[in-house]
């Protein structure tokens, strides 16, 4: 997710902001497909998001990472369009995926959805590294049921819960920088879709990986974690360790 890692978010706040110039994939997408862009996509390219996309066509000779867009941008609040399976292997889609991976790792975060870099398509990338997990205590890691996993790229993901078990933990997001809130998520999910080679894939995930998948899939439906968080739990990263109000349920599995 755009940074569900609690300690990692503190690290992110100390990093330099990502360049406001557009990446090569964004420029290629607009240059080759703007005239073919469906009306539902064009609506997403509004205000600052649109200016960033088209600004990237003017004199941006060097390959730059696209910026992470912030809450309020239309593209983050509308349903993203599916990728045509026949287009998955195309250079422009592959370039988008490459940019997403670079942006996620540069942030750093454990997941990213295409709308977070202004692309209204149903693509997510995620990975959780040992170095990220080591920022949490062993007790926290066990409570979160968190383990490292290799890079996953999923196009047109379809998610369903496979049990009704849930847990409550803080989440953050690179598009809502500097804040966290408690969100209830399913502990066991199944996600099907396509990998970056256009082959069908199916993933069964539990614990923290399941949480990341739900967070990123929410982005594709125009939903941010703040739309689902428990009341009275929203706070700045600096206040992450402050006690929750007495009316709030205890963190962990339910």
N, C-alpha and C positions, 0 to 999 in steps of 0.2 A: 504494500500500500504506500501511498505517498509519503509516509514514514510512520508506520505503526510502531517502530522501535522507539521505546521511550528514551533511553540514554542516547541513542543515535540522533534523535531530534535535537538534543542539546548540542551535539557535535555539528549538526547541520546549521544551527543558528550562528555558529562561529565561522562558517565558510563564506567565501566571497560570493556575491550573487551571480547567477548564471548570465552570460552575455545576452543582451536584449536583441541581438541580431538573429535572424532566422537560420535554421539548419538547411543543408542541401536537400533533404527529403521534402521539407515543406515547400521550398521553392519549386522543386521538380513537380510536385503534386499540383500546385496552382498553375504552373506554366503549361503542363500537359493536359490538365483535366478541368480547368475552371469552366470552360464552355459546356462541359458535360456534367458539371456538378448539379445533382438534383436540388430542387428548391429547398427541401428540408435541410440539406447541408448548407446551402448558401445563407440561410437564416442564421446559422451558427457563426458565420464569419462577420461579426458585427463589432462595432466600436473598436477598442484597442486590439482585439484579436485579429480583426480583419486588416487593420493597418499594419500589424506586425507581419502577417502573411505576405501582403503585397509589397511591403517595404523591403522584404527580403529579395525581391526581384530587381531592385534598383541599386546596382553597384556593389552587391555583396558577393565579391569574387571568391573570398575565402570560405572554406567550410566551417560554419559556426554551429554550435549547439542551439537548438530552438529553446526559447525561454519557457519556463513553467508558468502557465496562466493561473490567475488567482480567482477565488470565489467571487461571483458577480459576473464573470464572463459567460455569455450565452452558451458557449460550447460545453460548459461544465454543468449546465442545468437542463439540457435536452437530451433525449435519447439519441445515441450514436447509430449510424447506419452500418449494416453488415458489409463485410468485404466480399466482393464477388470471388468465389473460390478459384475461378480461372485467372484472377489477377494476383493471387498470392505470391507467385514466383516472379512477378514482374519486378523490374529494377526499382520502380518508385515505391512499391510496397516494402520491398526488402530494405530500401534506404530508410524508410520511416521506422522500421523495426530496429535497424542499427542505431538510429538517432535516439530512439526511446531507451534502449539499453544503456547508451552512453550517458544520457541525462539522468537516468535512475542511479547509476553508479557514481556519477559526479556529484549528485545532490548532498549526501548519499541517501538512498532509500531502499526499501525492500520490495517495492513494486511501483508500477506506473501504468496508467491507462492513456491511450492515445489522446482523448480529449484534454488531458492535462498539458499537452504541448500544442493545443489548438487544432488537433486533427479529429473530426467528428466520425471516427470509424471504430468498430468494435475489435480493438486489439489491446491486449494487456501483456506486460512482461513482469516477472517477479523472480527473486532469488533471495535467500537468506544465508549469509556467510557466518562462519565460525567467529570471525573477528567482530561482527556486529553483535552476535549473541553474547560474547564475552563481556560486553558492556553492562549486561544485567548480572545480578547475583545468581548463584546457583539455585537459591530458593525461588527467585522470580522465574527463572527459566523452567524449573520443574512445574511451578504453578501454571505457567502459560502453555505447558506441553509443547515446548519450542525446540526444534532441531534444525540444523542447516539443511538446505536442499539446493540443487543445482539450478541454473537458469532455466526458466520456463517461458516460452512464447506461445500465446494462445490467441487465435483469431476466431471471431464469432463464438465466444464461449457461452455455453448454456450450463447454468448451475442449479443444482437441487440439493436439499439436505437429505441425508440418508438415515439420520436419527433425529430425535427431538431434543437431544442434549444441547444445552447452551452454556455460555460462560459470559462473565462481565469483566472487561478490562478497558483501560484507557487506550484510545487511538489518537493519532495525529495524522496530518496530511500535508504534503508539500504544497498543495493549493490553498491551504488554510494555515499559513506559516506562523509558527510560534504559539499555537494553541492545541489543547487536547480535550477530550471528553470521553466519558464512559459509554461504551456501546455493547449491547447484547448481541452475540453472534452464535450461530450453530457451531458445534464442535466437530461435526462429521459431514462432509459434503462430497459431491461428485461433480466434476466439471468435464464436459465434452466440448470438442471444437476441432480446430485444425492447428497443426504446428506450422512453423514458418516454411516448411517444404510443401505444404498443401496436403499433408497426410492427416487422416482423422486420428485424434488422440482422446484418451479418457483418463482422468486423474482422480484418484480417491485420496482425499486429504483430511487430516485431523488436526486438532489443536490450533497452533499459531498459523500454520500454513493455510488451514481452512479459513481462518480469520482474514488473512491477506487476500485470498481469492475472493471472498465475499466483498471486501472493501473495494477491490479493483473492479469487480463486476458491477458493483453499484455505480461506479463512475460512468459506465457505459449506458446506464439508464438515467443519467442526469441527477444522481443522488449522491450527496456528500455525507460524510459521517455525522456532521452536525444536524442533518435532517433526521437522524435516527438516535442520537445520543440521549441518555437519561437526563431529565431535568436536574438542574443545580449541580451538574458535574463539569460544566465547561470552565476551563481555566487556562492561564498562561503556562508555558512550559516551566517557567521559574517557580510556579506554585504547584508543580506536579505532586510533590510529596506532602502537601498540606492535607490534613484529614478531611474526609468527605463529610457532608452534613449528616446528622444522625438519621434523617429520613431515607437516606440512600442505602440500597442493599450492599452487602459485602462483595468485594471483588472476588473473582474466581468462578469455578464451575457452579452451576445452580442445581 
